[in-house]
């Protein structure tokens, strides 16, 4: 261990949760390593739709053009009086 590193002890609660000081609302990927060590790596979580949008230029182009196009306006029908 380096001299400037600080070791802290953390404890799980009754629901197996841990508080990591300084990491509020951050997602991690947890890996269990041989010997009982746990490695936490920062994670970026996104939906399948977001991955498809980011990896498909045609889809981005289609959605961009749809977003800037005018919406079709149709006159509303008035209900017939009874």
mmCIF file of the N, C-alpha and C atoms, coordinates in Angstrom:
data_MODEL
# 
_entry.id   MODEL 
# 
loop_
_atom_site.group_PDB 
_atom_site.id 
_atom_site.type_symbol 
_atom_site.label_atom_id 
_atom_site.label_alt_id 
_atom_site.label_comp_id 
_atom_site.label_asym_id 
_atom_site.label_entity_id 
_atom_site.label_seq_id 
_atom_site.pdbx_PDB_ins_code 
_atom_site.Cartn_x 
_atom_site.Cartn_y 
_atom_site.Cartn_z 
_atom_site.occupancy 
_atom_site.B_iso_or_equiv 
_atom_site.pdbx_formal_charge 
_atom_site.auth_seq_id 
_atom_site.auth_comp_id 
_atom_site.auth_asym_id 
_atom_site.auth_atom_id 
_atom_site.pdbx_PDB_model_num 
ATOM 1   N N  . UNK A 1 1  ? 0.850   -1.189  0.000   1.00 0.00 ? 1  UNK A N  1 
ATOM 2   C CA . UNK A 1 1  ? 0.000   0.000   0.000   1.00 0.00 ? 1  UNK A CA 1 
ATOM 3   C C  . UNK A 1 1  ? 0.891   1.247   0.000   1.00 0.00 ? 1  UNK A C  1 
ATOM 4   N N  . UNK A 1 2  ? 0.505   2.211   -0.821  1.00 0.00 ? 2  UNK A N  1 
ATOM 5   C CA . UNK A 1 2  ? 1.246   3.472   -0.855  1.00 0.00 ? 2  UNK A CA 1 
ATOM 6   C C  . UNK A 1 2  ? 0.967   4.264   0.412   1.00 0.00 ? 2  UNK A C  1 
ATOM 7   N N  . UNK A 1 3  ? 1.878   5.145   0.740   1.00 0.00 ? 3  UNK A N  1 
ATOM 8   C CA . UNK A 1 3  ? 1.749   5.943   1.951   1.00 0.00 ? 3  UNK A CA 1 
ATOM 9   C C  . UNK A 1 3  ? 0.553   6.878   1.887   1.00 0.00 ? 3  UNK A C  1 
ATOM 10  N N  . UNK A 1 4  ? 0.229   7.419   0.698   1.00 0.00 ? 4  UNK A N  1 
ATOM 11  C CA . UNK A 1 4  ? -0.866  8.381   0.597   1.00 0.00 ? 4  UNK A CA 1 
ATOM 12  C C  . UNK A 1 4  ? -2.235  7.727   0.445   1.00 0.00 ? 4  UNK A C  1 
ATOM 13  N N  . UNK A 1 5  ? -2.299  6.394   0.346   1.00 0.00 ? 5  UNK A N  1 
ATOM 14  C CA . UNK A 1 5  ? -3.591  5.720   0.270   1.00 0.00 ? 5  UNK A CA 1 
ATOM 15  C C  . UNK A 1 5  ? -4.176  5.581   1.672   1.00 0.00 ? 5  UNK A C  1 
ATOM 16  N N  . UNK A 1 6  ? -5.486  5.660   1.756   1.00 0.00 ? 6  UNK A N  1 
ATOM 17  C CA . UNK A 1 6  ? -6.163  5.536   3.032   1.00 0.00 ? 6  UNK A CA 1 
ATOM 18  C C  . UNK A 1 6  ? -7.054  4.306   2.977   1.00 0.00 ? 6  UNK A C  1 
ATOM 19  N N  . UNK A 1 7  ? -6.929  3.452   3.954   1.00 0.00 ? 7  UNK A N  1 
ATOM 20  C CA . UNK A 1 7  ? -7.795  2.281   4.030   1.00 0.00 ? 7  UNK A CA 1 
ATOM 21  C C  . UNK A 1 7  ? -8.973  2.615   4.936   1.00 0.00 ? 7  UNK A C  1 
ATOM 22  N N  . UNK A 1 8  ? -10.152 2.287   4.486   1.00 0.00 ? 8  UNK A N  1 
ATOM 23  C CA . UNK A 1 8  ? -11.326 2.451   5.332   1.00 0.00 ? 8  UNK A CA 1 
ATOM 24  C C  . UNK A 1 8  ? -12.017 1.101   5.443   1.00 0.00 ? 8  UNK A C  1 
ATOM 25  N N  . UNK A 1 9  ? -12.696 0.894   6.513   1.00 0.00 ? 9  UNK A N  1 
ATOM 26  C CA . UNK A 1 9  ? -13.460 -0.327  6.711   1.00 0.00 ? 9  UNK A CA 1 
ATOM 27  C C  . UNK A 1 9  ? -14.918 -0.017  6.406   1.00 0.00 ? 9  UNK A C  1 
ATOM 28  N N  . UNK A 1 10 ? -15.527 -0.847  5.596   1.00 0.00 ? 10 UNK A N  1 
ATOM 29  C CA . UNK A 1 10 ? -16.958 -0.688  5.313   1.00 0.00 ? 10 UNK A CA 1 
ATOM 30  C C  . UNK A 1 10 ? -17.677 -1.920  5.820   1.00 0.00 ? 10 UNK A C  1 
ATOM 31  N N  . UNK A 1 11 ? -18.946 -1.753  6.087   1.00 0.00 ? 11 UNK A N  1 
ATOM 32  C CA . UNK A 1 11 ? -19.737 -2.840  6.653   1.00 0.00 ? 11 UNK A CA 1 
ATOM 33  C C  . UNK A 1 11 ? -21.070 -2.905  5.929   1.00 0.00 ? 11 UNK A C  1 
ATOM 34  N N  . UNK A 1 12 ? -21.506 -4.098  5.629   1.00 0.00 ? 12 UNK A N  1 
ATOM 35  C CA . UNK A 1 12 ? -22.809 -4.261  4.989   1.00 0.00 ? 12 UNK A CA 1 
ATOM 36  C C  . UNK A 1 12 ? -23.905 -4.145  6.051   1.00 0.00 ? 12 UNK A C  1 
ATOM 37  N N  . UNK A 1 13 ? -25.079 -3.670  5.605   1.00 0.00 ? 13 UNK A N  1 
ATOM 38  C CA . UNK A 1 13 ? -26.212 -3.623  6.524   1.00 0.00 ? 13 UNK A CA 1 
ATOM 39  C C  . UNK A 1 13 ? -26.979 -4.938  6.419   1.00 0.00 ? 13 UNK A C  1 
ATOM 40  N N  . UNK A 1 14 ? -28.128 -4.998  7.076   1.00 0.00 ? 14 UNK A N  1 
ATOM 41  C CA . UNK A 1 14 ? -28.912 -6.238  7.098   1.00 0.00 ? 14 UNK A CA 1 
ATOM 42  C C  . UNK A 1 14 ? -29.429 -6.641  5.718   1.00 0.00 ? 14 UNK A C  1 
ATOM 43  N N  . UNK A 1 15 ? -29.415 -5.720  4.769   1.00 0.00 ? 15 UNK A N  1 
ATOM 44  C CA . UNK A 1 15 ? -29.861 -6.029  3.399   1.00 0.00 ? 15 UNK A CA 1 
ATOM 45  C C  . UNK A 1 15 ? -28.676 -6.174  2.438   1.00 0.00 ? 15 UNK A C  1 
ATOM 46  N N  . UNK A 1 16 ? -27.471 -6.363  2.953   1.00 0.00 ? 16 UNK A N  1 
ATOM 47  C CA . UNK A 1 16 ? -26.238 -6.550  2.179   1.00 0.00 ? 16 UNK A CA 1 
ATOM 48  C C  . UNK A 1 16 ? -25.817 -5.301  1.425   1.00 0.00 ? 16 UNK A C  1 
ATOM 49  N N  . UNK A 1 17 ? -26.242 -4.127  1.866   1.00 0.00 ? 17 UNK A N  1 
ATOM 50  C CA . UNK A 1 17 ? -25.875 -2.870  1.213   1.00 0.00 ? 17 UNK A CA 1 
ATOM 51  C C  . UNK A 1 17 ? -24.632 -2.284  1.852   1.00 0.00 ? 17 UNK A C  1 
ATOM 52  N N  . UNK A 1 18 ? -23.904 -1.521  1.033   1.00 0.00 ? 18 UNK A N  1 
ATOM 53  C CA . UNK A 1 18 ? -22.678 -0.875  1.489   1.00 0.00 ? 18 UNK A CA 1 
ATOM 54  C C  . UNK A 1 18 ? -22.749 0.597   1.108   1.00 0.00 ? 18 UNK A C  1 
ATOM 55  N N  . UNK A 1 19 ? -22.240 1.468   1.976   1.00 0.00 ? 19 UNK A N  1 
ATOM 56  C CA . UNK A 1 19 ? -22.127 2.895   1.673   1.00 0.00 ? 19 UNK A CA 1 
ATOM 57  C C  . UNK A 1 19 ? -20.689 3.158   1.267   1.00 0.00 ? 19 UNK A C  1 
ATOM 58  N N  . UNK A 1 20 ? -20.520 3.766   0.090   1.00 0.00 ? 20 UNK A N  1 
ATOM 59  C CA . UNK A 1 20 ? -19.185 4.148   -0.376  1.00 0.00 ? 20 UNK A CA 1 
ATOM 60  C C  . UNK A 1 20 ? -19.089 5.666   -0.303  1.00 0.00 ? 20 UNK A C  1 
ATOM 61  N N  . UNK A 1 21 ? -18.392 6.193   0.693   1.00 0.00 ? 21 UNK A N  1 
ATOM 62  C CA . UNK A 1 21 ? -18.295 7.653   0.844   1.00 0.00 ? 21 UNK A CA 1 
ATOM 63  C C  . UNK A 1 21 ? -17.773 8.314   -0.426  1.00 0.00 ? 21 UNK A C  1 
ATOM 64  N N  . UNK A 1 22 ? -18.464 9.361   -0.871  1.00 0.00 ? 22 UNK A N  1 
ATOM 65  C CA . UNK A 1 22 ? -18.039 10.097  -2.059  1.00 0.00 ? 22 UNK A CA 1 
ATOM 66  C C  . UNK A 1 22 ? -18.572 9.537   -3.361  1.00 0.00 ? 22 UNK A C  1 
ATOM 67  N N  . UNK A 1 23 ? -19.388 8.485   -3.313  1.00 0.00 ? 23 UNK A N  1 
ATOM 68  C CA . UNK A 1 23 ? -19.908 7.876   -4.537  1.00 0.00 ? 23 UNK A CA 1 
ATOM 69  C C  . UNK A 1 23 ? -21.431 7.763   -4.479  1.00 0.00 ? 23 UNK A C  1 
ATOM 70  N N  . UNK A 1 24 ? -22.083 8.870   -4.246  1.00 0.00 ? 24 UNK A N  1 
ATOM 71  C CA . UNK A 1 24 ? -23.538 8.883   -4.178  1.00 0.00 ? 24 UNK A CA 1 
ATOM 72  C C  . UNK A 1 24 ? -24.149 8.707   -5.566  1.00 0.00 ? 24 UNK A C  1 
ATOM 73  N N  . UNK A 1 25 ? -25.096 7.827   -5.703  1.00 0.00 ? 25 UNK A N  1 
ATOM 74  C CA . UNK A 1 25 ? -25.841 7.586   -6.951  1.00 0.00 ? 25 UNK A CA 1 
ATOM 75  C C  . UNK A 1 25 ? -24.918 7.199   -8.114  1.00 0.00 ? 25 UNK A C  1 
ATOM 76  N N  . UNK A 1 26 ? -23.887 6.387   -7.848  1.00 0.00 ? 26 UNK A N  1 
ATOM 77  C CA . UNK A 1 26 ? -22.971 5.913   -8.883  1.00 0.00 ? 26 UNK A CA 1 
ATOM 78  C C  . UNK A 1 26 ? -23.171 4.415   -9.034  1.00 0.00 ? 26 UNK A C  1 
ATOM 79  N N  . UNK A 1 27 ? -23.189 3.935   -10.286 1.00 0.00 ? 27 UNK A N  1 
ATOM 80  C CA . UNK A 1 27 ? -23.347 2.495   -10.544 1.00 0.00 ? 27 UNK A CA 1 
ATOM 81  C C  . UNK A 1 27 ? -21.982 1.868   -10.792 1.00 0.00 ? 27 UNK A C  1 
ATOM 82  N N  . UNK A 1 28 ? -21.847 0.641   -10.302 1.00 0.00 ? 28 UNK A N  1 
ATOM 83  C CA . UNK A 1 28 ? -20.614 -0.098  -10.468 1.00 0.00 ? 28 UNK A CA 1 
ATOM 84  C C  . UNK A 1 28 ? -20.910 -1.502  -10.973 1.00 0.00 ? 28 UNK A C  1 
ATOM 85  N N  . UNK A 1 29 ? -19.951 -2.072  -11.671 1.00 0.00 ? 29 UNK A N  1 
ATOM 86  C CA . UNK A 1 29 ? -19.969 -3.494  -11.992 1.00 0.00 ? 29 UNK A CA 1 
ATOM 87  C C  . UNK A 1 29 ? -19.118 -4.144  -10.912 1.00 0.00 ? 29 UNK A C  1 
ATOM 88  N N  . UNK A 1 30 ? -19.657 -5.186  -10.279 1.00 0.00 ? 30 UNK A N  1 
ATOM 89  C CA . UNK A 1 30 ? -18.932 -5.854  -9.217  1.00 0.00 ? 30 UNK A CA 1 
ATOM 90  C C  . UNK A 1 30 ? -18.389 -7.180  -9.739  1.00 0.00 ? 30 UNK A C  1 
ATOM 91  N N  . UNK A 1 31 ? -17.101 -7.410  -9.491  1.00 0.00 ? 31 UNK A N  1 
ATOM 92  C CA . UNK A 1 31 ? -16.473 -8.680  -9.852  1.00 0.00 ? 31 UNK A CA 1 
ATOM 93  C C  . UNK A 1 31 ? -15.903 -9.298  -8.586  1.00 0.00 ? 31 UNK A C  1 
ATOM 94  N N  . UNK A 1 32 ? -16.207 -10.579 -8.388  1.00 0.00 ? 32 UNK A N  1 
ATOM 95  C CA . UNK A 1 32 ? -15.622 -11.310 -7.267  1.00 0.00 ? 32 UNK A CA 1 
ATOM 96  C C  . UNK A 1 32 ? -14.326 -11.932 -7.769  1.00 0.00 ? 32 UNK A C  1 
ATOM 97  N N  . UNK A 1 33 ? -13.239 -11.642 -7.103  1.00 0.00 ? 33 UNK A N  1 
ATOM 98  C CA . UNK A 1 33 ? -11.923 -12.134 -7.491  1.00 0.00 ? 33 UNK A CA 1 
ATOM 99  C C  . UNK A 1 33 ? -11.514 -13.296 -6.598  1.00 0.00 ? 33 UNK A C  1 
ATOM 100 N N  . UNK A 1 34 ? -10.592 -14.123 -7.093  1.00 0.00 ? 34 UNK A N  1 
ATOM 101 C CA . UNK A 1 34 ? -10.094 -15.219 -6.257  1.00 0.00 ? 34 UNK A CA 1 
ATOM 102 C C  . UNK A 1 34 ? -9.532  -14.657 -4.947  1.00 0.00 ? 34 UNK A C  1 
ATOM 103 N N  . UNK A 1 35 ? -9.701  -15.382 -3.888  1.00 0.00 ? 35 UNK A N  1 
ATOM 104 C CA . UNK A 1 35 ? -9.198  -14.932 -2.596  1.00 0.00 ? 35 UNK A CA 1 
ATOM 105 C C  . UNK A 1 35 ? -10.202 -14.100 -1.823  1.00 0.00 ? 35 UNK A C  1 
ATOM 106 N N  . UNK A 1 36 ? -11.401 -13.882 -2.400  1.00 0.00 ? 36 UNK A N  1 
ATOM 107 C CA . UNK A 1 36 ? -12.441 -13.153 -1.694  1.00 0.00 ? 36 UNK A CA 1 
ATOM 108 C C  . UNK A 1 36 ? -12.464 -11.656 -1.928  1.00 0.00 ? 36 UNK A C  1 
ATOM 109 N N  . UNK A 1 37 ? -11.564 -11.142 -2.759  1.00 0.00 ? 37 UNK A N  1 
ATOM 110 C CA . UNK A 1 37 ? -11.567 -9.704  -3.057  1.00 0.00 ? 37 UNK A CA 1 
ATOM 111 C C  . UNK A 1 37 ? -12.749 -9.356  -3.952  1.00 0.00 ? 37 UNK A C  1 
ATOM 112 N N  . UNK A 1 38 ? -13.211 -8.119  -3.823  1.00 0.00 ? 38 UNK A N  1 
ATOM 113 C CA . UNK A 1 38 ? -14.292 -7.599  -4.667  1.00 0.00 ? 38 UNK A CA 1 
ATOM 114 C C  . UNK A 1 38 ? -13.752 -6.381  -5.398  1.00 0.00 ? 38 UNK A C  1 
ATOM 115 N N  . UNK A 1 39 ? -13.918 -6.368  -6.715  1.00 0.00 ? 39 UNK A N  1 
ATOM 116 C CA . UNK A 1 39 ? -13.491 -5.244  -7.544  1.00 0.00 ? 39 UNK A CA 1 
ATOM 117 C C  . UNK A 1 39 ? -14.727 -4.510  -8.033  1.00 0.00 ? 39 UNK A C  1 
ATOM 118 N N  . UNK A 1 40 ? -14.777 -3.194  -7.812  1.00 0.00 ? 40 UNK A N  1 
ATOM 119 C CA . UNK A 1 40 ? -15.867 -2.366  -8.308  1.00 0.00 ? 40 UNK A CA 1 
ATOM 120 C C  . UNK A 1 40 ? -15.331 -1.499  -9.426  1.00 0.00 ? 40 UNK A C  1 
ATOM 121 N N  . UNK A 1 41 ? -15.984 -1.568  -10.589 1.00 0.00 ? 41 UNK A N  1 
ATOM 122 C CA . UNK A 1 41 ? -15.603 -0.734  -11.727 1.00 0.00 ? 41 UNK A CA 1 
ATOM 123 C C  . UNK A 1 41 ? -16.773 0.161   -12.084 1.00 0.00 ? 41 UNK A C  1 
ATOM 124 N N  . UNK A 1 42 ? -16.532 1.453   -12.327 1.00 0.00 ? 42 UNK A N  1 
ATOM 125 C CA . UNK A 1 42 ? -17.627 2.347   -12.716 1.00 0.00 ? 42 UNK A CA 1 
ATOM 126 C C  . UNK A 1 42 ? -18.353 1.797   -13.943 1.00 0.00 ? 42 UNK A C  1 
ATOM 127 N N  . UNK A 1 43 ? -19.660 1.885   -13.933 1.00 0.00 ? 43 UNK A N  1 
ATOM 128 C CA . UNK A 1 43 ? -20.476 1.340   -15.017 1.00 0.00 ? 43 UNK A CA 1 
ATOM 129 C C  . UNK A 1 43 ? -21.289 2.434   -15.684 1.00 0.00 ? 43 UNK A C  1 
ATOM 130 N N  . UNK A 1 44 ? -21.463 2.297   -16.986 1.00 0.00 ? 44 UNK A N  1 
ATOM 131 C CA . UNK A 1 44 ? -22.385 3.139   -17.736 1.00 0.00 ? 44 UNK A CA 1 
ATOM 132 C C  . UNK A 1 44 ? -23.496 2.215   -18.196 1.00 0.00 ? 44 UNK A C  1 
ATOM 133 N N  . UNK A 1 45 ? -24.696 2.447   -17.696 1.00 0.00 ? 45 UNK A N  1 
ATOM 134 C CA . UNK A 1 45 ? -25.819 1.578   -18.001 1.00 0.00 ? 45 UNK A CA 1 
ATOM 135 C C  . UNK A 1 45 ? -26.753 2.303   -18.952 1.00 0.00 ? 45 UNK A C  1 
ATOM 136 N N  . UNK A 1 46 ? -27.104 1.634   -20.061 1.00 0.00 ? 46 UNK A N  1 
ATOM 137 C CA . UNK A 1 46 ? -28.045 2.237   -21.008 1.00 0.00 ? 46 UNK A CA 1 
ATOM 138 C C  . UNK A 1 46 ? -28.962 1.160   -21.556 1.00 0.00 ? 46 UNK A C  1 
ATOM 139 N N  . UNK A 1 47 ? -30.082 1.599   -22.077 1.00 0.00 ? 47 UNK A N  1 
ATOM 140 C CA . UNK A 1 47 ? -31.066 0.666   -22.622 1.00 0.00 ? 47 UNK A CA 1 
ATOM 141 C C  . UNK A 1 47 ? -30.615 0.137   -23.977 1.00 0.00 ? 47 UNK A C  1 
ATOM 142 N N  . UNK A 1 48 ? -31.233 -0.943  -24.414 1.00 0.00 ? 48 UNK A N  1 
ATOM 143 C CA . UNK A 1 48 ? -30.961 -1.507  -25.731 1.00 0.00 ? 48 UNK A CA 1 
ATOM 144 C C  . UNK A 1 48 ? -31.282 -0.489  -26.811 1.00 0.00 ? 48 UNK A C  1 
ATOM 145 N N  . UNK A 1 49 ? -32.344 0.279   -26.629 1.00 0.00 ? 49 UNK A N  1 
ATOM 146 C CA . UNK A 1 49 ? -32.725 1.302   -27.601 1.00 0.00 ? 49 UNK A CA 1 
ATOM 147 C C  . UNK A 1 49 ? -31.645 2.379   -27.712 1.00 0.00 ? 49 UNK A C  1 
ATOM 148 N N  . UNK A 1 50 ? -31.058 2.776   -26.592 1.00 0.00 ? 50 UNK A N  1 
ATOM 149 C CA . UNK A 1 50 ? -29.997 3.783   -26.619 1.00 0.00 ? 50 UNK A CA 1 
ATOM 150 C C  . UNK A 1 50 ? -28.759 3.257   -27.341 1.00 0.00 ? 50 UNK A C  1 
ATOM 151 N N  . UNK A 1 51 ? -28.403 1.999   -27.109 1.00 0.00 ? 51 UNK A N  1 
ATOM 152 C CA . UNK A 1 51 ? -27.257 1.389   -27.803 1.00 0.00 ? 51 UNK A CA 1 
ATOM 153 C C  . UNK A 1 51 ? -27.517 1.365   -29.300 1.00 0.00 ? 51 UNK A C  1 
ATOM 154 N N  . UNK A 1 52 ? -28.741 0.989   -29.690 1.00 0.00 ? 52 UNK A N  1 
ATOM 155 C CA . UNK A 1 52 ? -29.084 0.943   -31.113 1.00 0.00 ? 52 UNK A CA 1 
ATOM 156 C C  . UNK A 1 52 ? -28.998 2.337   -31.733 1.00 0.00 ? 52 UNK A C  1 
ATOM 157 N N  . UNK A 1 53 ? -29.490 3.343   -31.022 1.00 0.00 ? 53 UNK A N  1 
ATOM 158 C CA . UNK A 1 53 ? -29.423 4.720   -31.519 1.00 0.00 ? 53 UNK A CA 1 
ATOM 159 C C  . UNK A 1 53 ? -27.973 5.156   -31.709 1.00 0.00 ? 53 UNK A C  1 
ATOM 160 N N  . UNK A 1 54 ? -27.120 4.860   -30.742 1.00 0.00 ? 54 UNK A N  1 
ATOM 161 C CA . UNK A 1 54 ? -25.726 5.299   -30.798 1.00 0.00 ? 54 UNK A CA 1 
ATOM 162 C C  . UNK A 1 54 ? -24.902 4.562   -31.853 1.00 0.00 ? 54 UNK A C  1 
ATOM 163 N N  . UNK A 1 55 ? -25.317 3.350   -32.218 1.00 0.00 ? 55 UNK A N  1 
ATOM 164 C CA . UNK A 1 55 ? -24.530 2.549   -33.158 1.00 0.00 ? 55 UNK A CA 1 
ATOM 165 C C  . UNK A 1 55 ? -25.113 2.476   -34.559 1.00 0.00 ? 55 UNK A C  1 
ATOM 166 N N  . UNK A 1 56 ? -26.264 3.130   -34.795 1.00 0.00 ? 56 UNK A N  1 
ATOM 167 C CA . UNK A 1 56 ? -26.907 3.059   -36.109 1.00 0.00 ? 56 UNK A CA 1 
ATOM 168 C C  . UNK A 1 56 ? -27.082 4.464   -36.675 1.00 0.00 ? 56 UNK A C  1 
ATOM 169 N N  . UNK A 1 57 ? -26.174 4.892   -37.556 1.00 0.00 ? 57 UNK A N  1 
ATOM 170 C CA . UNK A 1 57 ? -26.277 6.248   -38.118 1.00 0.00 ? 57 UNK A CA 1 
ATOM 171 C C  . UNK A 1 57 ? -27.594 6.498   -38.845 1.00 0.00 ? 57 UNK A C  1 
ATOM 172 N N  . UNK A 1 58 ? -28.114 5.486   -39.531 1.00 0.00 ? 58 UNK A N  1 
ATOM 173 C CA . UNK A 1 58 ? -29.382 5.653   -40.261 1.00 0.00 ? 58 UNK A CA 1 
ATOM 174 C C  . UNK A 1 58 ? -30.527 5.966   -39.301 1.00 0.00 ? 58 UNK A C  1 
ATOM 175 N N  . UNK A 1 59 ? -30.542 5.294   -38.165 1.00 0.00 ? 59 UNK A N  1 
ATOM 176 C CA . UNK A 1 59 ? -31.594 5.539   -37.169 1.00 0.00 ? 59 UNK A CA 1 
ATOM 177 C C  . UNK A 1 59 ? -31.481 6.949   -36.601 1.00 0.00 ? 59 UNK A C  1 
ATOM 178 N N  . UNK A 1 60 ? -30.259 7.386   -36.296 1.00 0.00 ? 60 UNK A N  1 
ATOM 179 C CA . UNK A 1 60 ? -30.067 8.755   -35.790 1.00 0.00 ? 60 UNK A CA 1 
ATOM 180 C C  . UNK A 1 60 ? -30.552 9.778   -36.809 1.00 0.00 ? 60 UNK A C  1 
ATOM 181 N N  . UNK A 1 61 ? -30.223 9.563   -38.077 1.00 0.00 ? 61 UNK A N  1 
ATOM 182 C CA . UNK A 1 61 ? -30.651 10.488  -39.133 1.00 0.00 ? 61 UNK A CA 1 
ATOM 183 C C  . UNK A 1 61 ? -32.174 10.519  -39.244 1.00 0.00 ? 61 UNK A C  1 
ATOM 184 N N  . UNK A 1 62 ? -32.795 9.345   -39.222 1.00 0.00 ? 62 UNK A N  1 
ATOM 185 C CA . UNK A 1 62 ? -34.256 9.255   -39.314 1.00 0.00 ? 62 UNK A CA 1 
ATOM 186 C C  . UNK A 1 62 ? -34.928 9.972   -38.142 1.00 0.00 ? 62 UNK A C  1 
ATOM 187 N N  . UNK A 1 63 ? -34.457 9.716   -36.931 1.00 0.00 ? 63 UNK A N  1 
ATOM 188 C CA . UNK A 1 63 ? -35.077 10.332  -35.754 1.00 0.00 ? 63 UNK A CA 1 
ATOM 189 C C  . UNK A 1 63 ? -34.819 11.833  -35.694 1.00 0.00 ? 63 UNK A C  1 
ATOM 190 N N  . UNK A 1 64 ? -33.654 12.269  -36.135 1.00 0.00 ? 64 UNK A N  1 
ATOM 191 C CA . UNK A 1 64 ? -33.352 13.700  -36.162 1.00 0.00 ? 64 UNK A CA 1 
ATOM 192 C C  . UNK A 1 64 ? -34.263 14.423  -37.142 1.00 0.00 ? 64 UNK A C  1 
ATOM 193 N N  . UNK A 1 65 ? -34.448 13.847  -38.331 1.00 0.00 ? 65 UNK A N  1 
ATOM 194 C CA . UNK A 1 65 ? -35.325 14.496  -39.310 1.00 0.00 ? 65 UNK A CA 1 
ATOM 195 C C  . UNK A 1 65 ? -36.779 14.468  -38.847 1.00 0.00 ? 65 UNK A C  1 
ATOM 196 N N  . UNK A 1 66 ? -37.185 13.410  -38.169 1.00 0.00 ? 66 UNK A N  1 
ATOM 197 C CA . UNK A 1 66 ? -38.560 13.347  -37.653 1.00 0.00 ? 66 UNK A CA 1 
ATOM 198 C C  . UNK A 1 66 ? -38.775 14.381  -36.546 1.00 0.00 ? 66 UNK A C  1 
ATOM 199 N N  . UNK A 1 67 ? -37.767 14.602  -35.745 1.00 0.00 ? 67 UNK A N  1 
ATOM 200 C CA . UNK A 1 67 ? -37.895 15.547  -34.631 1.00 0.00 ? 67 UNK A CA 1 
ATOM 201 C C  . UNK A 1 67 ? -38.040 16.990  -35.099 1.00 0.00 ? 67 UNK A C  1 
ATOM 202 N N  . UNK A 1 68 ? -37.435 17.333  -36.227 1.00 0.00 ? 68 UNK A N  1 
ATOM 203 C CA . UNK A 1 68 ? -37.514 18.718  -36.699 1.00 0.00 ? 68 UNK A CA 1 
ATOM 204 C C  . UNK A 1 68 ? -38.645 18.949  -37.698 1.00 0.00 ? 68 UNK A C  1 
ATOM 205 N N  . UNK A 1 69 ? -39.307 17.875  -38.130 1.00 0.00 ? 69 UNK A N  1 
ATOM 206 C CA . UNK A 1 69 ? -40.395 18.050  -39.099 1.00 0.00 ? 69 UNK A CA 1 
ATOM 207 C C  . UNK A 1 69 ? -41.655 18.540  -38.396 1.00 0.00 ? 69 UNK A C  1 
ATOM 208 N N  . UNK A 1 70 ? -42.513 19.185  -39.179 1.00 0.00 ? 70 UNK A N  1 
ATOM 209 C CA . UNK A 1 70 ? -43.767 19.671  -38.616 1.00 0.00 ? 70 UNK A CA 1 
ATOM 210 C C  . UNK A 1 70 ? -44.716 18.508  -38.382 1.00 0.00 ? 70 UNK A C  1 
ATOM 211 N N  . UNK A 1 71 ? -45.506 18.655  -37.356 1.00 0.00 ? 71 UNK A N  1 
ATOM 212 C CA . UNK A 1 71 ? -46.522 17.655  -37.056 1.00 0.00 ? 71 UNK A CA 1 
ATOM 213 C C  . UNK A 1 71 ? -47.703 17.881  -37.983 1.00 0.00 ? 71 UNK A C  1 
ATOM 214 N N  . UNK A 1 72 ? -48.315 16.806  -38.430 1.00 0.00 ? 72 UNK A N  1 
ATOM 215 C CA . UNK A 1 72 ? -49.489 16.913  -39.296 1.00 0.00 ? 72 UNK A CA 1 
ATOM 216 C C  . UNK A 1 72 ? -50.651 17.436  -38.464 1.00 0.00 ? 72 UNK A C  1 
ATOM 217 N N  . UNK A 1 73 ? -51.285 18.477  -38.948 1.00 0.00 ? 73 UNK A N  1 
ATOM 218 C CA . UNK A 1 73 ? -52.447 19.041  -38.258 1.00 0.00 ? 73 UNK A CA 1 
ATOM 219 C C  . UNK A 1 73 ? -53.709 18.657  -39.012 1.00 0.00 ? 73 UNK A C  1 
ATOM 220 N N  . UNK A 1 74 ? -54.652 18.123  -38.290 1.00 0.00 ? 74 UNK A N  1 
ATOM 221 C CA . UNK A 1 74 ? -55.944 17.772  -38.879 1.00 0.00 ? 74 UNK A CA 1 
ATOM 222 C C  . UNK A 1 74 ? -57.018 18.453  -38.056 1.00 0.00 ? 74 UNK A C  1 
ATOM 223 N N  . UNK A 1 75 ? -58.023 18.980  -38.741 1.00 0.00 ? 75 UNK A N  1 
ATOM 224 C CA . UNK A 1 75 ? -59.099 19.627  -37.979 1.00 0.00 ? 75 UNK A CA 1 
ATOM 225 C C  . UNK A 1 75 ? -59.840 18.590  -37.134 1.00 0.00 ? 75 UNK A C  1 
ATOM 226 N N  . UNK A 1 76 ? -60.170 18.980  -35.933 1.00 0.00 ? 76 UNK A N  1 
ATOM 227 C CA . UNK A 1 76 ? -60.931 18.068  -35.066 1.00 0.00 ? 76 UNK A CA 1 
ATOM 228 C C  . UNK A 1 76 ? -62.385 18.102  -35.447 1.00 0.00 ? 76 UNK A C  1 
ATOM 229 N N  . UNK A 1 77 ? -62.960 16.944  -35.395 1.00 0.00 ? 77 UNK A N  1 
ATOM 230 C CA . UNK A 1 77 ? -64.400 16.874  -35.677 1.00 0.00 ? 77 UNK A CA 1 
ATOM 231 C C  . UNK A 1 77 ? -65.168 17.261  -34.426 1.00 0.00 ? 77 UNK A C  1 
ATOM 232 N N  . UNK A 1 78 ? -66.177 18.079  -34.660 1.00 0.00 ? 78 UNK A N  1 
ATOM 233 C CA . UNK A 1 78 ? -67.026 18.475  -33.547 1.00 0.00 ? 78 UNK A CA 1 
ATOM 234 C C  . UNK A 1 78 ? -68.057 17.383  -33.324 1.00 0.00 ? 78 UNK A C  1 
ATOM 235 N N  . UNK A 1 79 ? -68.284 17.009  -32.056 1.00 0.00 ? 79 UNK A N  1 
ATOM 236 C CA . UNK A 1 79 ? -69.308 15.995  -31.813 1.00 0.00 ? 79 UNK A CA 1 
ATOM 237 C C  . UNK A 1 79 ? -70.689 16.507  -32.235 1.00 0.00 ? 79 UNK A C  1 
ATOM 238 N N  . UNK A 1 80 ? -71.445 15.616  -32.807 1.00 0.00 ? 80 UNK A N  1 
ATOM 239 C CA . UNK A 1 80 ? -72.814 15.986  -33.229 1.00 0.00 ? 80 UNK A CA 1 
ATOM 240 C C  . UNK A 1 80 ? -73.698 16.160  -32.015 1.00 0.00 ? 80 UNK A C  1 
ATOM 241 N N  . UNK A 1 81 ? -74.454 17.267  -31.981 1.00 0.00 ? 81 UNK A N  1 
ATOM 242 C CA . UNK A 1 81 ? -75.372 17.479  -30.841 1.00 0.00 ? 81 UNK A CA 1 
ATOM 243 C C  . UNK A 1 81 ? -76.468 16.415  -30.866 1.00 0.00 ? 81 UNK A C  1 
ATOM 244 N N  . UNK A 1 82 ? -76.868 15.994  -29.698 1.00 0.00 ? 82 UNK A N  1 
ATOM 245 C CA . UNK A 1 82 ? -77.932 14.974  -29.617 1.00 0.00 ? 82 UNK A CA 1 
ATOM 246 C C  . UNK A 1 82 ? -79.277 15.584  -29.486 1.00 0.00 ? 82 UNK A C  1 
# 
